[in-house]
């Protein structure tokens, strides 16, 4: 009992400064000791650990309820907690957790116990591996489906690649587009691309977008997409100077943007050093060769590459070097299909093509391009020739906006159907009386 009290106090003290660590209500402890390191909590359990809510509570996914969380065993001196709400990740031997279990969600009995509770601001975080000693993250059910689809991780991507399954990646820059991607079961990965600078912000290149802006977009996407693997572009100027700067930028994308992995353009020595450093820091990295939009100052604009033998060799060597530096996949942009095929056949990691033919391991397109959303001159100038439009959403949107404007001008909207709020019996007469008293 004394050991339990001390551990509970240690948990509460360690958890207070944190921004959304995991919280348990009602801990039943055997002999438990806690060690604190850099704000994290490492647990060693010699007895049994169980956790049970006084009554069921709503989980962050909003699609199920849970009332029981059980110990899932001990590995490497750390306890594992298995439950529908657990969202935990291993970092350097210690286990970290985040959950939606906040003080506001606990029952009064648990609030009195105050065993281990924190207010979580990161219930929408996505960067938690599925295969840990814990239960792993639970994805939102696919819209229209009956159950939750398993989350995609880098291990999922590698497994599909080994089985020669085509990989599907789509860009998303905000919550609505992320929700649509999340509801499409065959989309494996979502890229929060620096192309947002052109597609959403209206710039002529990707160069102006900042790391802070990429983090804002990443947060919105993570809140909307719970199932796909989410990759965030490191923007121009955030990682080129030193490997340390690259690691800092990548860490911010994970800690603040909550993405699962980052993407880096190019295969120069400096960028390879950045990839290696980020990978060594425990962060998954996707590479990018071929047309690299962040390098348009040096290459003289948006131009395809690999059309000569020397350029093709350069694309291949760059992809190989990115693989050796630790990338889990490589994007091939705007290269001949024959070159992309040769690169894909010589790598042992997936290739994701964009304007690179059908022989890559997977494909990626820009959300707005694919759906034909933006119907304005600027967008027409930046939509690449290789993009197939699967819908003309922009036309439908334009028609809807025009009809709305017309109905407002003709006093047709809002009709009684869209004016649902009514005054109670006699309230209008009273209102008129009050106006008359005021001389209005």
C-alpha positions as CSV (number, residue, x, y, z in Angstrom):
1,X,0.0,0.0,0.0
2,X,2.8,2.4,0.9
3,X,4.5,1.5,-2.4
4,X,1.3,2.2,-4.3
5,X,0.9,5.7,-2.6
6,X,4.4,6.6,-3.5
7,X,4.0,5.5,-7.1
8,X,0.7,7.4,-7.4
9,X,2.3,10.6,-6.1
10,X,5.2,10.1,-8.5
11,X,2.9,9.6,-11.4
12,X,0.8,12.7,-10.6
13,X,3.9,14.8,-10.1
14,X,5.5,13.6,-13.4
15,X,2.3,14.0,-15.4
16,X,1.4,17.6,-14.4
17,X,3.9,19.5,-16.7
18,X,3.1,17.3,-19.7
19,X,0.9,18.3,-22.6
20,X,-1.3,15.3,-22.9
21,X,0.4,12.1,-21.5
22,X,-1.6,9.0,-20.9
23,X,-3.8,8.8,-17.8
24,X,-5.2,5.9,-15.8
25,X,-8.1,5.9,-13.3
26,X,-8.1,3.5,-10.4
27,X,-4.7,1.7,-10.5
28,X,-4.5,-1.6,-8.7
29,X,-0.8,-2.1,-8.1
30,X,1.4,-4.8,-6.8
31,X,5.0,-3.7,-6.1
32,X,5.6,-0.9,-8.6
33,X,8.5,1.5,-9.0
34,X,8.6,4.5,-11.2
35,X,11.6,6.1,-12.8
36,X,11.4,9.5,-14.4
37,X,13.5,10.6,-17.4
38,X,12.9,13.8,-19.3
39,X,9.3,14.0,-18.4
40,X,8.6,10.4,-19.5
41,X,7.5,7.6,-17.3
42,X,9.1,4.1,-17.3
43,X,7.3,1.4,-15.3
44,X,8.8,-1.7,-13.7
45,X,6.2,-4.1,-12.4
46,X,6.9,-7.1,-10.2
47,X,3.2,-7.7,-9.3
48,X,0.1,-7.3,-11.3
49,X,-1.2,-4.1,-12.9
50,X,-4.8,-3.6,-13.6
51,X,-6.9,-0.5,-14.5
52,X,-10.6,-0.3,-14.6
53,X,-12.9,2.7,-15.1
54,X,-15.7,3.1,-12.6
55,X,-18.1,3.1,-15.5
56,X,-17.7,3.3,-19.2
57,X,-16.6,6.5,-20.9
58,X,-16.6,7.8,-24.5
59,X,-13.3,7.4,-26.3
60,X,-11.6,9.9,-28.6
61,X,-12.7,8.0,-31.7
62,X,-16.4,8.6,-30.7
63,X,-17.3,5.3,-32.3
64,X,-17.1,2.9,-29.3
65,X,-17.1,2.8,-25.5
66,X,-14.7,0.9,-23.2
67,X,-14.7,0.1,-19.6
68,X,-11.8,-2.2,-19.0
69,X,-8.1,-1.9,-19.6
70,X,-5.9,-4.9,-18.7
71,X,-2.2,-5.5,-18.3
72,X,-0.8,-7.1,-21.5
73,X,2.4,-8.3,-20.0
74,X,6.0,-7.2,-19.3
75,X,8.7,-6.7,-21.8
76,X,12.1,-5.3,-21.1
77,X,11.2,-4.1,-17.6
78,X,8.3,-2.0,-18.8
79,X,4.6,-2.7,-18.3
80,X,2.2,-2.8,-21.2
81,X,-1.4,-1.6,-21.0
82,X,-3.8,-3.0,-23.5
83,X,-7.1,-1.3,-24.2
84,X,-9.2,0.4,-26.8
85,X,-8.0,3.9,-25.8
86,X,-4.2,3.2,-25.5
87,X,-2.1,5.2,-27.9
88,X,1.5,4.5,-26.9
89,X,4.9,4.6,-28.5
90,X,8.4,3.3,-27.7
91,X,11.2,5.8,-27.8
92,X,14.7,4.7,-26.8
93,X,13.6,2.0,-24.4
94,X,11.0,4.1,-22.5
95,X,7.3,3.9,-23.3
96,X,5.3,7.1,-23.8
97,X,1.6,7.3,-24.0
98,X,-1.1,9.8,-25.0
99,X,-4.8,9.3,-24.6
100,X,-8.1,11.0,-24.6
101,X,-8.6,10.2,-20.9
102,X,-8.7,13.6,-19.4
103,X,-9.8,14.8,-16.0
104,X,-13.0,16.2,-17.5
105,X,-13.9,12.7,-18.7
106,X,-13.4,10.9,-15.5
107,X,-16.1,9.8,-13.1
108,X,-16.4,11.6,-9.7
109,X,-15.0,8.5,-8.0
110,X,-11.9,8.7,-10.2
111,X,-11.5,12.4,-9.6
112,X,-11.3,11.7,-5.9
113,X,-8.7,9.0,-6.4
114,X,-6.6,11.3,-8.6
115,X,-4.4,8.2,-9.4
116,X,-3.0,9.3,-12.7
117,X,-5.0,11.8,-14.8
118,X,-4.1,14.5,-17.3
119,X,-6.0,16.7,-19.7
120,X,-5.0,15.6,-23.1
121,X,-4.6,18.0,-26.0
122,X,-3.2,15.4,-28.4
123,X,-6.1,12.9,-28.7
124,X,-5.9,13.4,-32.5
125,X,-2.2,12.5,-32.7
126,X,-1.4,9.9,-35.3
127,X,2.3,9.1,-34.7
128,X,2.0,5.9,-32.7
129,X,3.1,2.5,-34.0
130,X,0.5,-0.2,-34.1
131,X,2.8,-3.1,-33.0
132,X,3.9,-2.4,-29.4
133,X,3.5,-4.2,-26.2
134,X,0.4,-2.1,-25.8
135,X,-2.9,-2.4,-27.6
136,X,-1.9,0.2,-30.2
137,X,-4.0,3.0,-31.7
138,X,-7.5,2.5,-32.9
139,X,-8.5,4.1,-36.2
140,X,-11.8,5.7,-36.8
141,X,-14.2,3.4,-38.6
142,X,-14.3,4.0,-42.3
143,X,-17.3,6.1,-43.2
144,X,-20.1,3.8,-44.2
145,X,-18.4,0.7,-42.9
146,X,-19.1,-1.4,-39.9
147,X,-15.8,-1.4,-38.0
148,X,-12.4,0.3,-37.5
149,X,-9.8,-0.3,-40.2
150,X,-6.3,-1.0,-39.0
151,X,-3.9,1.9,-39.0
152,X,-1.3,2.0,-41.7
153,X,2.3,2.1,-40.5
154,X,5.7,1.9,-42.2
155,X,5.6,-1.8,-41.4
156,X,2.3,-2.0,-43.3
157,X,3.8,-0.2,-46.3
158,X,6.8,-2.6,-46.2
159,X,4.6,-5.6,-46.0
160,X,2.4,-4.5,-49.0
161,X,5.6,-3.8,-51.0
162,X,6.9,-7.3,-50.3
163,X,3.6,-8.8,-51.5
164,X,3.8,-6.6,-54.7
165,X,0.6,-4.7,-53.7
166,X,0.3,-1.3,-55.3
167,X,0.6,1.6,-52.8
168,X,-1.8,4.6,-52.9
169,X,-0.8,8.0,-51.6
170,X,-2.7,11.2,-51.8
171,X,-2.0,14.8,-50.7
172,X,-4.1,16.5,-48.1
173,X,-3.7,20.0,-46.7
174,X,-6.7,20.4,-44.3
175,X,-9.3,18.6,-42.2
176,X,-12.0,18.1,-44.8
177,X,-9.7,16.6,-47.5
178,X,-8.1,14.4,-44.8
179,X,-11.5,13.1,-43.7
180,X,-12.3,12.1,-47.3
181,X,-8.9,10.3,-47.6
182,X,-9.5,8.6,-44.4
183,X,-12.9,7.3,-45.6
184,X,-11.3,5.8,-48.8
185,X,-10.0,2.4,-47.6
186,X,-7.5,1.9,-50.4
187,X,-5.5,5.1,-49.6
188,X,-2.5,3.9,-47.7
189,X,-0.6,7.2,-47.2
190,X,-1.5,10.9,-46.9
191,X,1.2,13.4,-47.8
192,X,1.0,16.9,-46.3
193,X,3.0,18.3,-49.2
194,X,4.8,21.6,-49.5
195,X,2.8,21.9,-52.7
196,X,0.3,23.5,-50.4
197,X,2.2,26.7,-51.1
198,X,1.0,26.6,-54.7
199,X,-2.4,24.8,-54.4
200,X,-3.7,26.5,-51.3
201,X,-1.7,29.6,-50.7
202,X,-1.5,30.7,-54.3
203,X,2.3,31.0,-54.6
204,X,4.1,30.2,-57.9
205,X,6.5,27.8,-56.3
206,X,6.8,25.7,-53.1
207,X,9.6,27.8,-51.7
208,X,7.7,30.3,-49.6
209,X,5.9,27.9,-47.3
210,X,7.5,27.8,-43.8
211,X,7.9,25.1,-41.2
212,X,5.4,26.7,-38.9
213,X,2.8,26.8,-41.7
214,X,3.5,23.1,-42.6
215,X,2.9,22.2,-38.9
216,X,-0.5,24.0,-38.9
217,X,-1.6,22.1,-42.1
218,X,-0.2,18.8,-40.6
219,X,-2.2,19.2,-37.4
220,X,-5.4,19.7,-39.4
221,X,-4.7,16.6,-41.6
222,X,-3.9,14.5,-38.5
223,X,-7.2,15.4,-36.9
224,X,-9.0,14.3,-40.0
225,X,-7.1,11.1,-41.0
226,X,-6.7,8.4,-38.4
227,X,-6.1,5.4,-40.6
228,X,-3.5,6.3,-43.3
229,X,0.2,6.8,-42.7
230,X,0.7,10.6,-42.6
231,X,3.9,12.0,-44.0
232,X,4.9,15.7,-43.8
233,X,7.1,17.5,-46.2
234,X,10.1,19.3,-44.7
235,X,9.9,22.7,-46.5
236,X,12.7,24.5,-48.2
237,X,15.0,26.2,-45.7
238,X,14.2,24.0,-42.7
239,X,16.8,21.2,-43.0
240,X,19.5,22.1,-45.5
241,X,22.0,23.9,-43.3
242,X,23.1,21.2,-40.9
243,X,22.0,17.7,-39.9
244,X,21.1,19.1,-36.5
245,X,18.8,21.6,-38.0
246,X,17.2,18.8,-40.0
247,X,16.6,16.8,-36.9
248,X,15.1,19.7,-35.1
249,X,12.7,20.4,-38.0
250,X,11.7,16.7,-38.3
251,X,11.2,16.5,-34.5
252,X,8.9,19.6,-34.7
253,X,6.9,17.9,-37.5
254,X,6.3,14.9,-35.3
255,X,5.9,16.6,-31.9
256,X,3.9,19.6,-33.1
257,X,2.5,18.4,-36.4
258,X,1.8,14.9,-35.1
259,X,2.7,13.3,-38.5
260,X,4.1,9.8,-38.7
261,X,7.1,10.5,-41.0
262,X,8.8,13.2,-42.9
263,X,9.8,13.6,-46.6
264,X,13.0,15.3,-47.9
265,X,13.7,16.3,-51.5
266,X,17.0,15.7,-53.2
267,X,20.0,13.4,-52.8
268,X,23.0,15.8,-52.5
269,X,25.5,15.0,-49.8
270,X,24.0,17.6,-47.5
271,X,20.5,16.1,-47.9
272,X,21.8,12.6,-47.5
273,X,23.4,13.7,-44.2
274,X,20.1,15.1,-43.1
275,X,18.2,11.9,-44.0
276,X,20.8,9.8,-42.1
277,X,20.6,12.1,-39.0
278,X,16.8,12.1,-39.0
279,X,16.7,8.4,-39.4
280,X,19.2,7.9,-36.6
281,X,16.9,10.0,-34.4
282,X,14.2,7.4,-34.8
283,X,12.1,9.2,-37.4
284,X,10.9,7.6,-40.6
285,X,12.0,9.4,-43.8
286,X,10.7,9.3,-47.3
287,X,13.1,10.4,-50.0
288,X,12.4,12.3,-53.3
289,X,14.3,12.3,-56.6
290,X,13.7,13.3,-60.2
291,X,12.1,16.7,-60.4
292,X,12.6,18.3,-57.0
293,X,10.6,21.5,-56.9
294,X,12.6,22.9,-54.0
295,X,15.6,23.1,-56.3
296,X,14.1,25.1,-59.1
297,X,16.6,27.9,-58.6
298,X,19.4,25.6,-59.5
299,X,17.7,23.6,-62.2
300,X,16.0,26.5,-63.9
301,X,12.3,25.9,-63.3
302,X,10.0,22.9,-63.2
303,X,11.5,20.5,-65.7
304,X,11.5,16.7,-65.9
305,X,14.7,14.8,-65.6
306,X,16.1,11.4,-66.6
307,X,15.6,12.0,-70.3
308,X,19.3,11.4,-71.0
309,X,21.5,8.5,-70.0
310,X,23.5,10.6,-67.7
311,X,20.4,12.1,-66.0
312,X,18.9,8.6,-65.7
313,X,22.0,7.3,-63.9
314,X,21.9,10.3,-61.6
315,X,18.2,9.6,-60.7
316,X,19.1,5.9,-60.0
317,X,22.2,6.7,-57.9
318,X,20.3,9.3,-55.9
319,X,17.5,6.8,-55.1
320,X,20.1,4.2,-54.1
321,X,21.9,6.7,-51.8
322,X,18.6,7.7,-50.2
323,X,17.8,4.0,-49.6
324,X,21.3,3.5,-48.0
325,X,20.8,6.6,-45.9
326,X,17.7,5.1,-44.3
327,X,14.7,6.1,-46.3
328,X,11.7,3.7,-46.1
329,X,10.4,4.8,-49.6
330,X,11.3,7.2,-52.4
331,X,9.2,9.4,-54.6
332,X,10.1,9.5,-58.3
333,X,8.8,12.7,-59.9
334,X,8.6,13.6,-63.6
335,X,11.0,10.9,-65.0
336,X,10.4,8.6,-68.0
337,X,8.5,5.4,-67.2
338,X,11.4,3.3,-68.3
339,X,13.8,5.1,-65.9
340,X,11.3,4.7,-63.0
341,X,11.0,1.0,-63.8
342,X,14.8,0.6,-63.8
343,X,15.0,2.4,-60.4
344,X,12.2,0.4,-58.9
345,X,13.7,-2.9,-60.0
346,X,17.0,-2.0,-58.3
347,X,15.8,-0.8,-55.0
348,X,14.6,-2.8,-52.0
349,X,12.2,-0.1,-50.8
350,X,9.0,1.1,-52.4
351,X,9.0,3.8,-55.1
352,X,6.1,6.2,-55.3
353,X,5.6,7.7,-58.8
354,X,4.2,11.0,-59.8
355,X,4.5,11.6,-63.5
356,X,6.7,8.5,-63.6
357,X,4.7,5.8,-65.3
358,X,2.9,2.7,-64.1
359,X,5.9,0.5,-63.0
360,X,6.6,2.2,-59.6
361,X,5.5,0.5,-56.4
362,X,2.7,3.1,-55.9
363,X,1.3,6.5,-57.1
364,X,0.6,9.9,-55.6
365,X,-1.4,12.8,-56.9
366,X,-2.4,16.2,-55.5
367,X,-6.0,16.1,-54.1
368,X,-7.1,19.3,-55.8
369,X,-5.6,18.3,-59.2
370,X,-7.2,14.8,-59.2
371,X,-10.7,16.1,-58.3
372,X,-10.6,19.2,-60.5
373,X,-11.5,21.4,-57.5
374,X,-9.8,24.7,-58.4
375,X,-11.3,26.5,-61.4
376,X,-9.2,29.6,-61.8
377,X,-6.4,30.7,-64.1
378,X,-3.6,30.3,-61.5
379,X,-4.5,26.7,-60.8
380,X,-4.6,26.0,-64.5
381,X,-1.0,27.2,-64.9
382,X,0.3,24.9,-62.2
383,X,-1.7,21.7,-62.8
384,X,0.8,19.3,-64.3
385,X,0.2,17.4,-67.6
386,X,0.5,14.0,-66.0
387,X,-2.4,14.5,-63.7
388,X,-5.6,12.8,-64.6
389,X,-8.8,14.5,-63.4
390,X,-11.2,11.9,-61.9
391,X,-13.9,14.5,-61.2
392,X,-14.8,18.0,-62.0
393,X,-15.6,19.1,-58.5
394,X,-14.7,22.7,-59.3
395,X,-17.5,23.0,-61.8
396,X,-20.0,21.7,-59.4
397,X,-18.7,24.1,-56.7
398,X,-18.9,27.1,-59.1
399,X,-22.5,26.2,-60.1
400,X,-23.5,25.9,-56.4
401,X,-21.9,29.3,-55.6
402,X,-23.6,31.0,-58.6
403,X,-27.0,29.5,-57.6
404,X,-26.6,30.7,-54.0
405,X,-25.7,34.2,-55.1
406,X,-28.7,34.4,-57.5
407,X,-31.2,33.2,-54.8
408,X,-29.9,35.8,-52.3
409,X,-30.3,38.6,-54.9
410,X,-33.8,37.4,-55.8
411,X,-34.8,37.1,-52.1
412,X,-35.4,33.4,-52.6
413,X,-33.0,32.3,-49.9
414,X,-33.6,31.7,-47.1
415,X,-37.1,30.4,-47.6
416,X,-39.4,29.4,-44.7
417,X,-37.8,25.9,-44.8
418,X,-34.4,27.5,-43.9
419,X,-35.8,29.9,-41.3
420,X,-36.6,27.4,-38.5
421,X,-36.5,29.7,-35.5
422,X,-39.9,31.0,-34.3
423,X,-41.1,33.2,-31.5
424,X,-43.4,31.7,-28.9
425,X,-47.1,32.4,-28.6
426,X,-47.7,36.1,-27.7
427,X,-44.0,36.9,-27.9
428,X,-44.3,38.9,-31.0
429,X,-47.1,41.0,-29.6
430,X,-45.0,41.6,-26.5
431,X,-42.0,42.5,-28.6
432,X,-44.1,45.1,-30.6
433,X,-45.4,46.5,-27.3
434,X,-41.9,47.0,-26.0
435,X,-40.8,48.6,-29.2
436,X,-43.8,51.0,-29.0
437,X,-42.9,51.9,-25.4
438,X,-39.4,52.8,-26.6
439,X,-40.8,54.9,-29.4
440,X,-39.3,52.7,-32.1
